[in-house]
Amino acid sequence: MERGAAAAAAAAAAAAALSCTFRSPSPSPSPVPQWRPLLGFRSRSRVRGPRADAGAPRLLLPPGRRFSYCSQSKLLGMDKGQNRCSLATFSSFRQTGISMNNEDVLKDKLLIDCGEDQDCVIDGIVALGKFDALHIGHRELATHASKAGTPFLLSFVGMAEVLGWEYRPPIVAQCDRKRVLSSWAPYCRNVVPIEYQVEFSKVRYLTPRQFVERLSRDLKIRGVVAGENYRFGYKASGDAAELVKLCEEFGLSAFIVRSIMDTARSHNGVSTSVNSSDKGQVSSSRVRHALAMGDMEYVSELLGRKHRLVLTVKENHLQERKKIVLPKSCMLNMPPADGLYENCDLVSGVHLGLCRVIINSETIDIVMKDGNSLSPNTIQEDQQLGIEFG
């Protein structure tokens, strides 16, 4: 496995370690991305404060989809027969009867770790999604948010618990997310996107209209960015077209971005589809399947970086002169499939050295290429280690 490019713009040290029960997903094959340009449509509407969308992405209407509220005109650079929507603008102040049905929901603070005033994303452009993998498709959303204003990620957490899904380890360890987002700065006009989380239980029963109303009224954002397959509102009843329409009503800009497609690679002759909702786009499901196959070159292509497995050193670890053995229970995120991995990097705040990694059913064995890399005091209990797979 080849070493990928080093991640840009390192961030602050990791937060406290999470508890880490691990269940491995069922292995399944997967395919390699053929990158495609963005698509979508943009609403144009009033914004708070000075506009920052000079040079913002001009997003196009999805092929085969037209909406009654569009006036159509030819768009340069599009295939023949495709059209652009120029959406009429009107103020949300002209709307009447738009209110929350559940008064208890009104009292809930939408953002986690944002304080009582909830002023963390004021006048920003918020990318919407479940950013569990922070893959190149997610990075694309942040990139276009940065072209229109200050970029933020709004992630929804706790969906598995609320909906009764089986637990799956995260692809990116929670304590490693800021580092990954920092590596996106070169794509986002040298600005590091900031992520805020929304507890899914607080928005689960909101209609699409109520959800957009809360974004506008409570968070006072300037606009949103979402993928073309984005669904929102109770029982996922709202789609990208409705998001644009509602943003127009509430005076927000809306940018809908074409999915980055993954159609070029057939893994072991298996179809590119990985689940019933898969339409061939780069997705977290594809990352999970690639990890389950141990195809780290493919994982790196989907993520746009090396995959980092984060481990918390436990008291029952074994350290020799050039070898560390850790139990699998110390993992904070999803590992690749069991097997031998060459040309890995061991990091812990700083680069500790090149290594080979052996993952089996019970342990993770890290063997340093340089026998002098590990001094007796290099690895301490409760320390976090990161393995980056080449």
C-alpha positions in Angstrom: 0.0 0.0 0.0 1.4 3.4 -1.0 1.7 6.3 1.4 -0.9 9.0 0.7 -0.2 12.8 0.8 0.4 14.2 4.3 -2.7 15.9 5.8 -2.5 19.8 5.6 -2.9 22.3 8.4 -2.7 20.3 11.6 -5.2 21.2 14.4 -5.3 21.3 18.2 -4.8 18.2 20.4 -7.5 15.6 20.6 -10.3 15.7 23.2 -10.8 13.1 25.9 -11.1 9.5 24.8 -14.5 8.0 24.2 -15.6 4.6 25.4 -15.0 2.1 22.6 -17.1 -1.1 22.2 -16.5 -2.4 18.7 -18.7 -4.4 16.4 -17.4 -5.2 13.0 -19.7 -4.6 10.0 -20.3 -7.4 7.6 -17.7 -7.4 4.9 -18.9 -6.4 1.4 -17.2 -5.3 -1.7 -17.1 -1.8 -3.2 -16.1 0.3 -6.3 -13.6 3.6 -7.2 -14.7 7.1 -7.8 -14.9 8.8 -11.0 -15.0 12.4 -9.9 -17.7 14.6 -11.5 -18.3 18.3 -11.4 -21.0 19.7 -9.1 -24.6 20.2 -10.0 -27.6 21.6 -8.3 -29.5 24.9 -8.0 -29.2 28.0 -5.9 -31.8 30.2 -4.4 -31.1 33.9 -4.3 -32.6 35.8 -1.5 -32.1 38.5 1.1 -29.3 37.9 3.5 -28.2 39.5 6.8 -25.1 41.7 6.5 -22.9 42.2 3.5 -23.0 39.5 0.8 -19.9 37.3 0.6 -20.9 35.2 -2.4 -18.8 36.8 -5.1 -17.4 33.9 -7.0 -19.8 31.6 -5.2 -20.6 28.3 -7.0 -23.1 28.6 -9.8 -25.1 25.5 -9.1 -27.2 23.7 -11.7 -30.6 22.0 -11.7 -30.5 18.2 -11.5 -31.0 16.7 -15.0 -34.6 15.7 -15.6 -36.0 17.7 -12.8 -37.9 21.0 -13.3 -39.9 23.0 -10.8 -42.8 25.2 -11.4 -41.2 28.1 -9.5 -38.3 28.3 -11.9 -37.8 30.5 -15.0 -35.5 28.6 -17.4 -32.6 29.9 -19.4 -29.6 28.4 -21.2 -26.6 27.8 -18.9 -23.1 27.9 -20.3 -21.1 24.7 -19.7 -24.1 22.4 -19.4 -25.0 19.6 -21.7 -27.5 20.5 -24.4 -31.1 20.6 -23.2 -30.3 21.3 -19.6 -31.6 24.5 -18.0 -30.9 26.8 -15.1 -33.4 27.9 -12.5 -33.5 31.6 -11.7 -35.7 31.6 -8.5 -37.9 34.5 -7.6 -37.1 36.1 -4.2 -39.5 37.2 -1.6 -39.2 37.9 2.1 -40.2 35.5 4.9 -41.9 38.5 6.5 -44.7 38.1 3.9 -45.5 34.7 5.3 -48.2 34.3 7.8 -49.2 31.4 10.1 -45.7 29.9 10.2 -45.1 28.7 13.7 -44.0 25.7 15.7 -46.7 23.3 16.8 -44.8 22.0 19.8 -44.0 24.7 22.3 -41.5 22.4 24.1 -39.4 22.1 21.0 -39.2 25.9 20.9 -37.5 25.9 24.2 -34.8 23.4 23.2 -31.5 24.7 22.1 -30.7 23.4 18.7 -26.9 23.3 18.7 -24.8 21.2 21.1 -21.9 23.0 22.8 -22.9 26.4 21.5 -24.1 28.1 24.7 -27.4 29.7 25.7 -27.4 32.4 23.0 -26.9 29.9 20.1 -25.0 32.5 18.2 -22.2 30.3 16.9 -23.3 30.2 13.3 -24.8 33.7 12.8 -24.5 34.9 9.2 -22.7 31.7 8.2 -23.3 29.2 5.5 -24.3 25.8 7.0 -23.6 22.5 5.2 -26.3 20.0 6.2 -25.8 16.3 6.5 -24.7 13.3 8.6 -21.0 13.8 8.3 -19.8 10.5 9.8 -17.0 9.7 7.3 -15.9 13.3 6.4 -15.2 12.0 2.9 -14.6 13.9 -0.3 -18.3 14.4 -0.9 -18.6 16.1 2.5 -15.5 18.1 1.8 -17.2 19.3 -1.4 -20.1 20.7 0.5 -17.8 22.6 2.9 -15.8 23.9 -0.1 -18.9 25.5 -1.7 -20.1 26.8 1.7 -16.8 28.6 2.0 -17.3 30.3 -1.4 -20.5 31.8 -0.2 -19.6 32.8 3.3 -18.2 31.5 6.6 -18.5 27.6 6.4 -20.0 25.5 9.1 -21.0 21.9 9.3 -24.3 21.0 11.0 -24.2 17.3 11.9 -27.0 15.3 13.3 -26.1 12.9 16.0 -27.9 10.2 18.0 -29.9 8.9 15.0 -29.0 5.2 15.7 -30.2 5.4 19.3 -33.5 7.2 18.4 -34.3 5.0 15.4 -33.1 1.7 17.0 -30.3 1.1 14.5 -27.6 -1.4 15.4 -24.4 0.3 16.8 -21.6 0.8 14.4 -18.2 2.4 15.3 -17.6 5.8 13.8 -15.4 6.0 10.7 -13.7 9.1 12.2 -13.0 9.1 15.9 -14.8 12.0 17.7 -11.5 13.3 19.1 -10.0 13.4 15.6 -12.7 15.3 13.7 -11.1 18.8 14.3 -7.8 17.6 12.8 -9.6 16.3 9.7 -11.6 19.5 9.3 -8.3 21.5 9.6 -7.0 19.5 6.6 -9.8 20.9 4.5 -8.7 24.5 4.9 -6.8 24.6 1.6 -10.1 23.7 -0.1 -12.1 26.3 1.8 -10.2 29.5 1.1 -7.8 28.8 4.0 -10.7 28.7 6.5 -11.2 25.7 8.7 -14.8 24.7 8.7 -16.3 24.5 12.2 -18.7 21.6 13.1 -21.7 21.9 15.4 -23.9 19.0 16.3 -27.7 18.8 16.6 -29.2 16.1 18.8 -31.4 14.2 16.3 -34.2 13.7 19.0 -34.6 17.5 19.1 -35.5 17.8 15.4 -36.9 14.4 14.6 -40.6 15.5 14.6 -40.1 18.9 12.9 -41.7 19.3 9.5 -39.5 20.5 6.7 -41.0 24.0 7.2 -40.4 24.0 10.9 -36.8 22.8 10.5 -35.9 25.6 8.1 -37.8 28.1 10.3 -35.5 27.1 13.2 -32.4 27.5 11.1 -33.5 31.0 10.1 -35.0 32.3 13.3 -33.0 30.5 16.0 -29.6 30.2 14.4 -29.8 33.3 12.1 -27.7 31.7 9.4 -27.2 33.2 5.9 -27.7 30.1 3.9 -27.4 26.3 3.5 -25.5 23.9 1.4 -26.8 20.3 0.9 -26.3 17.4 -1.5 -28.7 16.6 -4.2 -30.0 13.5 -2.4 -30.4 15.3 1.0 -33.7 14.5 2.9 -34.9 16.4 5.9 -38.0 16.8 8.1 -40.1 14.2 9.8 -39.8 10.8 8.2 -37.4 12.5 5.6 -40.4 14.0 3.9 -38.5 17.0 2.5 -36.1 16.8 -0.5 -33.6 19.2 -2.0 -36.2 21.0 -4.1 -38.3 21.7 -1.0 -35.3 22.9 0.9 -34.7 25.5 -1.8 -38.3 26.6 -1.8 -38.4 26.9 1.9 -35.1 28.8 2.1 -36.6 31.3 -0.4 -39.6 31.8 1.9 -37.3 32.4 4.9 -34.8 34.6 3.2 -31.9 32.2 3.1 -29.7 31.2 0.2 -29.7 27.5 -0.7 -27.0 25.7 -2.7 -27.6 22.2 -3.9 -24.5 20.3 -4.9 -24.0 17.4 -7.3 -22.9 14.2 -5.6 -19.4 13.0 -6.4 -20.0 9.8 -8.2 -18.2 6.5 -7.7 -18.8 4.6 -10.9 -15.3 3.8 -12.3 -14.3 0.9 -10.2 -15.9 -2.5 -9.8 -14.4 -4.3 -6.8 -13.9 -8.0 -7.5 -16.5 -7.8 -10.3 -19.3 -6.9 -7.9 -21.9 -4.3 -8.8 -21.2 -0.7 -7.7 -24.3 -0.6 -5.5 -23.7 -1.2 -1.8 -27.2 -0.8 -0.4 -30.8 -0.1 -1.5 -30.4 3.7 -1.5 -27.1 3.7 -3.3 -27.2 5.7 -6.5 -23.5 5.4 -7.3 -22.3 8.4 -5.2 -19.3 8.5 -2.9 -20.8 7.7 0.5 -20.0 6.7 4.1 -21.4 3.2 3.2 -18.7 2.9 0.5 -16.0 3.9 3.0 -17.3 1.2 5.4 -17.3 -1.4 2.7 -13.8 -0.5 1.6 -12.6 -0.7 5.1 -14.2 -4.1 5.6 -12.4 -5.3 2.5 -9.1 -3.9 3.8 -8.6 -1.9 0.5 -6.8 1.1 2.0 -5.8 2.6 -1.3 -9.5 2.9 -2.1 -10.4 4.2 1.3 -7.8 6.9 0.9 -9.4 7.9 -2.5 -12.9 8.1 -0.9 -11.7 10.1 2.1 -9.1 12.3 0.3 -6.6 11.4 3.1 -5.2 8.4 4.9 -7.6 6.6 7.3 -6.5 7.2 10.9 -7.4 4.5 13.5 -7.3 6.1 17.0 -6.5 3.9 20.0 -6.4 4.6 23.7 -3.5 2.9 25.5 -4.8 0.6 28.2 -3.0 -0.8 31.2 -3.0 -4.3 29.7 -1.0 -3.2 26.6 2.3 -4.9 25.8 5.4 -2.8 24.8 8.7 -4.2 23.6 11.7 -2.5 22.1 10.0 -2.1 18.7 6.6 -3.6 19.2 3.3 -2.5 20.8 0.4 -4.9 21.3 -3.0 -3.4 22.1 -6.4 -5.1 22.6 -9.1 -4.3 20.1 -11.2 -2.9 22.9 -9.1 0.2 22.9 -10.3 1.3 19.4 -12.2 4.6 19.1 -13.3 4.2 15.5 -13.6 1.6 12.7 -10.4 -0.3 11.7 -9.8 -2.0 8.4 -10.3 -5.8 8.0 -8.1 -8.2 9.9 -4.8 -8.6 8.1 -1.3 -7.2 7.6 -0.7 -3.6 6.6 2.6 -2.3 5.5 3.9 1.3 5.3 1.8 2.7 8.1 2.5 5.7 10.3 2.3 5.8 14.0 1.4 9.2 15.5 0.7 10.7 18.9 0.7 14.4 18.6 4.0 14.0 16.6 5.1 11.4 14.1 6.6 8.4 16.0 7.7 6.5 13.0 6.9 4.1 10.2 5.4 0.7 11.1 3.6 -2.4 9.9 0.3 -3.3 11.5 -1.2 -6.7 12.1 -4.9 -6.8 13.0 -6.4 -10.0 14.2 -9.6 -11.0 16.0 -8.3 -9.9 19.4 -5.3 -7.5 19.1 -3.6 -4.9 17.1 0.1 -5.5 16.8 2.3 -2.5 15.8 5.8 -3.3 14.7 8.1 -0.3 14.2 10.4 -0.2 11.2 13.0 1.5 13.2 14.0 -0.4 16.4 15.0 2.9 18.1 11.6 4.6 17.6 10.2 3.5 20.9 11.9 4.5 24.1 10.6 2.9 27.4 8.6 6.1 28.2 7.3 6.7 24.7 3.9 5.0 25.3 2.0 5.8 28.4 -1.3 4.5 29.8 -4.4 6.6 28.7 -2.3 8.1 25.8 -3.9 8.2 22.4 -2.2 6.7 19.4 -3.1 7.1 15.8 -2.3 4.6 13.0 -2.5 6.1 9.5 -2.8 3.4 6.8 -0.8 3.9 3.7 
